[in-house]
């Protein structure tokens, strides 16, 4: 998988800290970035077009940087995370400091966080969430309010070694009335666009 010269330089400079800072843990090897790409790149199939993309739980911003590299659409990166140290890395990595804020997902919505709506919102759903409770399910409609009308896309990312666990969570969301529009699958990753 070919990388742009800018991405090659980034990988050369930061190495595996890019992956560990994105909560992707792999054995240190030349294959680590290949595994990362096989796991994460399929999400690009769900990005509806160019525009601002908000990453909920963006960590160090490396996934956003990769999406900018891989997607055929021009992406303007935004992100929230509760870890201020990782956000400092994201601000440096993506050179747009005003687009990243320390924010708890449980408070407010994308419009209140940035005063704008987004073409795409991506949420890396934590393994600790089960969607058994209304409080957890209620996060999804709150995130949808931050989308640009029907052209916007809310994408949920599930990272379970057993993909059946991800499908169980999706079934629970559907039992609460949410509809899945499209899916894309990567290595230990399932991306779901909510209609």
N, C-alpha and C positions, 0 to 999 in steps of 0.2 A: 504494500500500500504506500503510494508515493505521498510525500509531504512537500509543502511549499518550502522554499529556502527560509522564510521567517519561522515556520514551525520547526524546521530542523535546528535552527539556531536556539530556539526556545528549549527544545528537548536537550540539546547539548549543554546549555547553560544551567538548567534546573534539574535535569535528570528525573529520577523516580520520585522526587519530592512533589512533582506535578501530580502524580497519581495518588500518593498517600495523602496529599492535601485535598484531594477530591474524594477521599474515603474509598478509594479503590485499592485493595491490597492484593498484591501479587508477589510471587517470588522475584527477587531482583534478577532480571535476565533481559537480554535483548528482545525477548518475546513479550515482555510486559506491555509495551505500547501497542503491539499487535492485538493482544487480548483485550485491552482497553477499547480499541477501535471496533473490534468485533462485537463487543458488548454494547457500546454506546451509539455508534454511527447509525443504526437503523432508525433512530428517532427522527433523523432528517426526513424520512419518508412522510412524516406526519406534519411537518411545518408547512402551513398553508401558503406562505408567500413572504415577500420582504416586509421588514418593519421591526418594531421593537419586540424583543423577546425577554420576558421576565423569568428568571430561574429562582424558584423558591427553595432555599437551602443551597445556595450556589457555592458554598465552601470557598476554595481559593480561585474560582472562576475558570479553571482549566476546561471544564466541560463546555462552558459558553465559548471559550476561545476555539475549541475543536469544532463546535457547531458552525462557527463563523468560517472555518476552514472547509468543512465538509459539505455544507448546505449549498445548493445552487442559488439560494436566495440571500440577498444582503440582509444581515441581521444587525440590529442595534442592541447591544447587550445591557441588561439590567439585572440586578440580583439583590436578594435579601438573605441574611443568615444571622444567627444569634451569636456567632463567634467573631468578635471584632478583629482578632489576629488573622483569621482566614480572609475576612473581608479586606483587610489591608493588602493582602497578597492579590486579591481580585482587582482592587483598584490599580495596583501597579501593573499587573499582567495585562489588563485591558485598557489602561490609560484613559479611563473615563470615570474619575472618582465620584462625581455627583450621581452616577447611576447605581451606586451600591450603598445600601444602608443596613445598619444593625436593626433588625426587626424580628419580633416574635410572630410566627404565623398565627398564633391564637388571638392576636390583637389587630383589629381593623381589617382593611382589604386593600387590594392593589391601588385603587383610586386614592385612598387616604394616604398611602405610603409615598406615592410619587406625584399625585395630582394629575394623573393621565391614565388612559386606557392602553391596552397592549394587543397587538396582533396575535401573539402567542404567549401563553403562560405555561411553564413547565414546573411540575412539582415532583420531586424525588420523594415518594411516599416511604416513610420510615417503616422498618420491619416491625416496629412495636405497635403500629396501627393495625386494627383488625376490621374496622368498619362495622363492628357489632353494635355500636352506640350512636345515637343521634348526634351527639356532640362531634364525633369524628366525621360522620357523613356530612354534617352541616358545613364543614370546611369547603367542600366542593362548590356549592352554590355561591358562597362568599367569594371564592376565587373567580368564578364565572362573571361576576359583576364587573370585574376589571378588564373584560374582553371588549374588543371593538365589534359589537353587534354579532350578527350571524357569520361574518367573515373571520371572526376570531377563533382560536383553537386553544382549548385547555387539554394539556397532555399530562397524564400521570405516568410516572416511571416506577416500576416495581422491580426490585433486585433481590430475588430469592434463589438459592441454589436449587430448590424444588419449585419449578414453575407452577405446579399445581396449587401451591399456596397462594401465588399471585392470582390465579384464576378464581380461587375461592373468595378472595377479597373483592374481585370484580363482580362476582355473583352477588355478594352482599350489597354492593353499590346498586346493582340493577334491581335487587329486591326493594330498595328504598326509592325506586322510580327513576334513577339515572340511567341514561342510555349510552352505550358505546357506539361510536361512529366508525372508528377504524383502529386496527392494532398493528404493531410492528414488533418483531422479536429479535433480540440479540443474544449473545452468550450470557446466560444467567440474567437476562433482562427482558422485561416485557413493557412496552410502551402502549398506552391506551389513550385515544382521543375521545373525550366525553362530548356527546352531542348536546 
